[in-house]
Amino acid sequence: MKQSVNENETEILNFVLRERSMAVSEREWRHRLRGYGYAIKETAEGRMVTSVRRGGTLCFLPGQVA
């Protein structure tokens, strides 16, 4: 698993975590993220934030959010 996090990944992760803190449920959180063009993908390595438009992985979510 990738250990280093670049500045762009940090910004995305901060945004995703801020949205999670404002959402009442997991479902609402995913809905809010989709409105901004992000999605959460479950993988064998853990949860990842992906781009809805491009489908690519943007960053991994830390264990406490997973």
Stockholm file with secondary structure:
# STOCKHOLM 1.0

chainA/1-66         MKQSVNENETEILNFVLRERSMAVSEREWRHRLRGYGYAIKETAEGRMVTSVRRGGTLCFLPGQVA
#=GR chainA/1-66 SS CCCCCCHHHHHHHHHHHHHHHHCSSHHHHHHHHHHTTEEEEEETTEEEEEETTTCCEEEECCTTTC
#=GC SS_cons        CCCCCCHHHHHHHHHHHHHHHHCSSHHHHHHHHHHTTEEEEEETTEEEEEETTTCCEEEECCTTTC
//
